[in-house]
Amino acid sequence: MLRLSDQENRRVVDFQKVHEKAKETGFGRVFRSPTLFEDMIKCMLLCNCQWSRTLSMAQSLCELQSELQNPLPNASNITAPKSPKTEVNLFAPKTPARKESNKKSRLEVDCYASTTIANFPSPSELANLEVEFLAKRCNLGYRASRVINLARGVIEGSVKLTEIEFACEYDTVSNLSDYDKLAEKLRVIDGFGPFTCANVLMCIGYYHVIPTDSETIRHLKQVHAKTSTKKTIERDLEDIYGKYAPFQFLAYWSEVWRFYEEWFGNLSEMPRSSYKLITAANMRPKKASGSKRTKVPLEDGSTKKTRRLNS
């Protein structure tokens, strides 16, 4: 969903004043998950894995939520002692999962063809799970303990979602000093390194820091001919996007999104089964020989050819 608060609307207007092309193309708003907790978990799922696995893990968590809402009669004991409820109720959707009809079992479909419609699990649902079960059920690996620890932190009150969510007021410039203080609070959470913290803080409205990873390095090399490294990436980003301060991330992401659509077409027309194609491996410059075209299926059943990709 889009951020539609009055504060966010003013941010978008201010950003488009310093980035006329963004205004012409309608860029500026940022997609958010329905809850900050969901955003935080998804930011954790981005680390140390390929994009297709990130999607798979998030999909599995939603399928798990349906199972938790509709447990099987002979389900094994997968829960831990419950903790007292706190502010989490303000951030956890309570809509029950709804099963789809005429669907194959989960073992008969791939991880992108969900057998159920469900919410992302709430902190209270995840906090009651055993680490071993979650790791195996959703293929989270070492992330399972971090996910459960975050959920339990929210339930117990050591991770204050409200305080984090509303830390960034409209006057972004005067609040940039608060960024480092908030980042320090996030970094004490298990699994929250600089990249994850930057992503979470971007979600709540701090747009002056661009979360950097291998995708950032790829983009700068392919679009700006910058051979960046971990040591030079911050300087390179400042050289290119510094003029849009304090909205560097919005300028960067507007450019990245346009680049994706040049390769794959209108992303809103792409079915979710094709989201996994949006990877660096499928955005390499074409070679004179040994290349081929890849077809991307659209919602109406037709296909669209992408640019030439390496075979």
NORNOR-V376696 format. One record per residue. N is the residue number from 1. RES is the residue in one small letter. PHI is phi in whole degrees, 0 to 359 (999 if undefined). NEAR is the number of other ideal C-beta (glycine too) atoms within 8 Angstrom. Layout:
N;RES;PHI;NEAR / N;RES;PHI;NEAR
//
This chain:
1;m;999;6 / 2;l;270;7 / 3;r;286;9 / 4;l;235;5 / 5;s;290;6 / 6;d;300;6 / 7;q;298;9 / 8;e;292;12 / 9;n;298;9 / 10;r;292;9 / 11;r;299;14 / 12;v;298;10 / 13;v;300;8 / 14;d;295;9 / 15;f;297;15 / 16;q;290;11 / 17;k;291;7 / 18;v;262;8 / 19;h;221;15 / 20;e;298;6 / 21;k;297;7 / 22;a;296;14 / 23;k;293;11 / 24;e;298;6 / 25;t;264;8 / 26;g;84;6 / 27;f;278;12 / 28;g;151;12 / 29;r;280;8 / 30;v;241;10 / 31;f;284;5 / 32;r;236;9 / 33;s;284;10 / 34;p;298;8 / 35;t;227;12 / 36;l;295;13 / 37;f;302;15 / 38;e;297;10 / 39;d;301;12 / 40;m;296;10 / 41;i;295;12 / 42;k;295;11 / 43;c;295;11 / 44;m;293;14 / 45;l;287;11 / 46;l;283;11 / 47;c;275;9 / 48;n;57;2 / 49;c;199;8 / 50;q;284;6 / 51;w;302;8 / 52;s;298;8 / 53;r;286;9 / 54;t;304;12 / 55;l;298;12 / 56;s;297;11 / 57;m;294;14 / 58;a;296;11 / 59;q;298;11 / 60;s;296;12 / 61;l;295;12 / 62;c;291;14 / 63;e;295;13 / 64;l;298;13 / 65;q;300;15 / 66;s;295;13 / 67;e;294;9 / 68;l;292;9 / 69;q;285;9 / 70;n;230;8 / 71;p;294;7 / 72;l;287;6 / 73;p;303;4 / 74;n;256;4 / 75;a;298;6 / 76;s;286;4 / 77;n;288;3 / 78;i;241;7 / 79;t;254;8 / 80;a;251;7 / 81;p;305;5 / 82;k;286;8 / 83;s;256;8 / 84;p;296;6 / 85;k;282;7 / 86;t;228;9 / 87;e;296;9 / 88;v;304;14 / 89;n;299;7 / 90;l;287;7 / 91;f;239;12 / 92;a;247;11 / 93;p;301;8 / 94;k;251;4 / 95;t;298;4 / 96;p;292;5 / 97;a;292;11 / 98;r;231;7 / 99;k;282;9 / 100;e;272;8 / 101;s;265;4 / 102;n;56;3 / 103;k;248;9 / 104;k;288;6 / 105;s;294;7 / 106;r;300;7 / 107;l;287;4 / 108;e;262;5 / 109;v;232;10 / 110;d;278;5 / 111;c;290;7 / 112;y;261;11 / 113;a;251;7 / 114;s;295;10 / 115;t;271;10 / 116;t;218;12 / 117;i;250;8 / 118;a;209;13 / 119;n;280;10 / 120;f;288;14 / 121;p;298;10 / 122;s;277;13 / 123;p;304;14 / 124;s;296;12 / 125;e;290;11 / 126;l;284;12 / 127;a;297;14 / 128;n;268;9 / 129;l;265;12 / 130;e;276;8 / 131;v;300;9 / 132;e;298;7 / 133;f;296;9 / 134;l;296;15 / 135;a;299;14 / 136;k;283;7 / 137;r;294;8 / 138;c;248;11 / 139;n;55;10 / 140;l;275;10 / 141;g;61;6 / 142;y;296;7 / 143;r;291;12 / 144;a;302;13 / 145;s;295;10 / 146;r;291;11 / 147;v;296;13 / 148;i;292;13 / 149;n;297;11 / 150;l;295;17 / 151;a;300;14 / 152;r;291;11 / 153;g;297;10 / 154;v;293;14 / 155;i;296;14 / 156;e;280;9 / 157;g;97;8 / 158;s;284;5 / 159;v;251;9 / 160;k;264;8 / 161;l;297;14 / 162;t;298;9 / 163;e;298;7 / 164;i;288;14 / 165;e;301;9 / 166;f;253;8 / 167;a;290;10 / 168;c;266;10 / 169;e;276;8 / 170;y;297;7 / 171;d;288;6 / 172;t;302;14 / 173;v;300;6 / 174;s;287;6 / 175;n;259;12 / 176;l;297;10 / 177;s;293;7 / 178;d;286;9 / 179;y;302;12 / 180;d;297;7 / 181;k;296;8 / 182;l;290;12 / 183;a;298;12 / 184;e;296;8 / 185;k;294;8 / 186;l;290;13 / 187;r;291;10 / 188;v;281;6 / 189;i;282;10 / 190;d;303;7 / 191;g;95;11 / 192;f;258;11 / 193;g;270;8 / 194;p;303;7 / 195;f;294;11 / 196;t;295;14 / 197;c;299;12 / 198;a;297;13 / 199;n;293;11 / 200;v;296;15 / 201;l;292;14 / 202;m;297;13 / 203;c;300;12 / 204;i;266;12 / 205;g;120;11 / 206;y;271;13 / 207;y;254;13 / 208;h;272;11 / 209;v;244;11 / 210;i;264;10 / 211;p;299;10 / 212;t;246;10 / 213;d;208;8 / 214;s;297;6 / 215;e;292;7 / 216;t;297;13 / 217;i;297;12 / 218;r;299;10 / 219;h;297;12 / 220;l;296;14 / 221;k;288;11 / 222;q;283;8 / 223;v;259;8 / 224;h;246;8 / 225;a;56;5 / 226;k;258;8 / 227;t;270;5 / 228;s;272;10 / 229;t;230;7 / 230;k;300;4 / 231;k;281;4 / 232;t;253;8 / 233;i;299;13 / 234;e;297;7 / 235;r;295;7 / 236;d;295;12 / 237;l;296;15 / 238;e;295;9 / 239;d;298;6 / 240;i;271;10 / 241;y;248;10 / 242;g;302;9 / 243;k;293;5 / 244;y;262;11 / 245;a;307;7 / 246;p;265;8 / 247;f;240;14 / 248;q;303;16 / 249;f;297;12 / 250;l;298;15 / 251;a;294;13 / 252;y;299;12 / 253;w;289;10 / 254;s;301;14 / 255;e;291;10 / 256;v;298;9 / 257;w;296;10 / 258;r;298;10 / 259;f;296;12 / 260;y;302;10 / 261;e;287;10 / 262;e;295;7 / 263;w;273;9 / 264;f;246;13 / 265;g;84;10 / 266;n;298;6 / 267;l;293;10 / 268;s;290;4 / 269;e;266;8 / 270;m;273;13 / 271;p;290;7 / 272;r;296;6 / 273;s;295;9 / 274;s;257;10 / 275;y;302;9 / 276;k;294;10 / 277;l;284;10 / 278;i;279;9 / 279;t;227;10 / 280;a;300;8 / 281;a;299;6 / 282;n;261;11 / 283;m;233;9 / 284;r;280;8 / 285;p;303;4 / 286;k;293;9 / 287;k;255;8 / 288;a;295;3 / 289;s;219;4 / 290;g;69;5 / 291;s;235;9 / 292;k;210;6 / 293;r;260;8 / 294;t;247;9 / 295;k;266;8 / 296;v;250;13 / 297;p;289;9 / 298;l;252;12 / 299;e;298;6 / 300;d;278;4 / 301;g;96;5 / 302;s;278;6 / 303;t;231;7 / 304;k;230;10 / 305;k;279;7 / 306;t;274;14 / 307;r;295;7 / 308;r;295;8 / 309;l;244;12 / 310;n;296;8 / 311;s;281;5
//
